[in-house]
């Protein structure tokens, strides 16, 4: 395809590097659990992850042929469809880790709340671009926030606090980014902060009876290695500390983690970064953080070069989407904030998130293509 000659080579390089590291580490972190816990082949999870990447690649090769204006067009029925599916999850969803976030359609099982993040970014970029001359109207400016409230409500009912926080963050970021009338922005931000404060007061006053037990436990994230917490809510974080301490600067060697021997239950998903540090060391962990920085920077550069607001907003929204996943996961595994079950981009095992990530990067690459074609 001639069009592929115009993709951003640096972004492609760094993302391929991260995906390759992810495949290697998913296998290293999961082979023991696959055999001992699931009585399956040690290759179970890495094969599945490779299939997810292949599906994402096929979708990418299809999607990159279409213009960003077409993405905006299909985001409207896409947002409606995914909202209906989110409602269906509450009735027919599959429960995992205390949340009914998964739904089966035919032979496929997927997590709709992951897809709604990307669809919302594209839809908001399209909506605000179409209505760019009416952003002094409360009705127009706040309409996406009304839809956001409905979707957040459906996600919280699953309940999936981590995804709801990221979704709110993305929508709030785009709302602040768009050149909406300043008075509308200020009033909206103040109202949202007031609602959040009132909600927090109500939850505290109720003695946390409005939260699920597993959500309450996650707030007990301080001092996870104490005798009181280690055998309960602090177990994963404390074992993550042990893994990172074992690794030191240069690691114990690829495949030589001891914490993956069922001490760290989610070693190939949420807690894959401590396993990376244990096996490959802090220096390699810093190298991964550097590549994350390069990826985010490259996406922002592509956004800055866009010839219209829609494409720029999509790039900035996707960069912020990646940033939130990275920062929330890393702060969670290091005990700086409560764990939320948020996967680490490129590295964690997971089908829905991996496919969404590939699609998001494809959107950015399409913007890069249109930037180059515009320049001629």
KAVENLIN-V158663 format. One record per backbone hydrogen bond with DSSP energy under -1.0 kcal/mol. CO is the residue of the C=O (numbers start at 1). NH is the residue of the N-H. E is the energy in kcal/mol with one decimal. If there is no record, write none. Layout:
BEGIN
CO	NH	E
CO	NH	E
END
This chain:
BEGIN
1	4	-1.1
2	5	-1.6
3	6	-1.7
4	7	-1.3
8	12	-2.0
9	13	-2.6
10	14	-2.4
11	15	-2.2
12	16	-2.4
13	17	-2.3
14	18	-2.1
15	19	-2.5
16	20	-2.5
17	21	-2.3
18	22	-2.5
19	23	-2.4
20	24	-2.3
21	25	-2.6
22	26	-2.6
23	27	-2.0
24	28	-2.3
25	29	-2.9
26	30	-1.6
27	31	-1.8
30	34	-3.0
31	35	-1.6
32	36	-3.2
33	37	-2.1
33	38	-1.5
34	40	-2.6
41	44	-2.0
43	47	-2.4
44	48	-1.7
45	49	-2.6
46	50	-2.1
47	51	-2.1
48	52	-2.4
49	53	-2.2
50	54	-2.1
51	55	-2.7
52	56	-2.5
53	57	-2.5
54	58	-2.4
55	59	-2.4
56	60	-2.4
57	61	-2.5
58	62	-1.4
59	63	-3.2
60	64	-2.5
62	65	-1.1
63	66	-1.7
67	71	-1.4
68	72	-2.1
69	73	-1.8
70	74	-2.6
71	75	-1.3
74	78	-1.9
75	79	-2.5
76	80	-1.7
77	81	-2.7
78	82	-2.5
79	83	-1.7
80	84	-2.0
81	85	-2.2
82	86	-2.2
83	87	-1.8
84	88	-2.1
85	89	-1.9
88	91	-1.0
88	92	-3.0
89	93	-2.3
94	102	-1.4
96	99	-1.4
99	96	-2.9
99	101	-1.3
102	94	-3.5
103	110	-2.3
105	108	-1.8
108	105	-3.0
110	103	-2.3
111	114	-1.7
112	116	-2.0
115	119	-2.3
116	120	-2.3
117	121	-1.8
118	122	-2.1
119	123	-2.8
120	124	-2.9
121	125	-2.1
122	126	-2.2
123	127	-3.2
124	128	-2.6
125	129	-1.4
126	130	-2.6
127	131	-2.1
129	132	-1.2
131	134	-2.1
134	137	-1.4
135	181	-2.2
137	141	-2.7
138	142	-2.4
142	146	-1.6
143	147	-1.9
144	148	-2.3
145	149	-2.2
146	150	-1.7
147	151	-2.3
148	152	-3.1
149	153	-2.1
150	154	-1.8
151	155	-2.2
152	156	-2.8
153	157	-1.5
155	158	-1.3
155	160	-1.3
158	100	-2.0
160	164	-1.8
161	165	-2.4
162	166	-2.1
163	167	-2.7
164	168	-2.6
165	169	-2.4
166	170	-2.5
167	171	-2.4
168	172	-2.8
169	173	-2.3
170	174	-2.3
171	175	-2.4
172	176	-2.1
173	177	-1.7
174	178	-2.2
178	180	-2.9
181	185	-2.0
182	186	-2.6
183	187	-2.4
184	188	-2.3
185	189	-2.8
186	190	-2.3
187	191	-2.2
188	192	-2.6
189	193	-2.5
190	194	-2.2
191	195	-2.5
192	196	-2.5
193	197	-2.4
194	198	-2.6
195	199	-2.6
196	200	-2.3
197	201	-2.3
198	202	-2.4
199	203	-2.3
200	204	-2.4
201	205	-2.9
202	206	-1.7
203	208	-2.3
204	207	-1.5
208	211	-1.3
212	216	-2.2
213	217	-2.4
216	219	-1.3
217	220	-1.6
219	221	-1.1
223	226	-1.5
226	230	-2.9
229	232	-2.0
229	234	-2.3
232	235	-1.4
234	238	-2.6
235	239	-2.4
236	240	-2.0
237	241	-2.1
238	242	-2.2
239	243	-2.2
240	244	-2.4
241	245	-2.6
242	246	-2.4
243	247	-1.5
244	248	-1.3
247	251	-2.4
248	282	-2.3
249	283	-2.3
253	256	-2.3
258	261	-1.5
259	264	-2.1
260	262	-2.2
264	267	-1.3
266	269	-1.2
266	271	-2.2
268	349	-2.6
269	272	-1.2
272	276	-2.1
273	277	-2.3
274	278	-2.5
275	279	-2.5
276	280	-3.0
277	281	-1.7
278	252	-2.4
279	253	-2.4
281	285	-1.8
282	286	-2.4
283	287	-1.6
284	288	-2.0
285	289	-1.9
286	290	-2.0
287	291	-2.0
288	292	-2.4
289	293	-2.2
290	294	-2.2
291	295	-2.6
292	296	-2.7
293	297	-2.6
294	298	-2.3
295	299	-2.2
296	300	-2.1
297	301	-2.4
298	302	-2.3
299	303	-2.2
300	304	-2.6
301	305	-1.4
303	306	-1.3
308	312	-1.7
309	313	-2.9
310	314	-2.1
311	315	-2.1
312	316	-2.7
313	317	-2.9
314	318	-2.3
315	319	-2.5
316	320	-2.3
317	321	-2.2
318	322	-2.3
319	323	-2.5
320	324	-2.7
321	325	-1.7
322	326	-2.5
323	327	-2.9
324	328	-2.5
325	329	-2.0
326	330	-2.5
327	331	-2.2
328	332	-1.7
329	333	-2.6
330	334	-1.2
331	336	-2.5
331	337	-1.3
332	335	-1.3
344	347	-1.1
344	348	-2.5
350	354	-1.4
351	355	-2.5
352	356	-2.3
353	357	-2.5
354	358	-2.2
355	359	-2.3
356	360	-2.7
357	361	-2.2
358	362	-1.9
359	363	-2.0
360	364	-1.7
361	365	-2.4
362	366	-2.4
363	367	-2.0
364	368	-2.3
365	369	-2.3
366	370	-2.4
367	371	-2.3
368	372	-1.9
369	373	-2.6
370	374	-2.2
371	375	-1.5
END
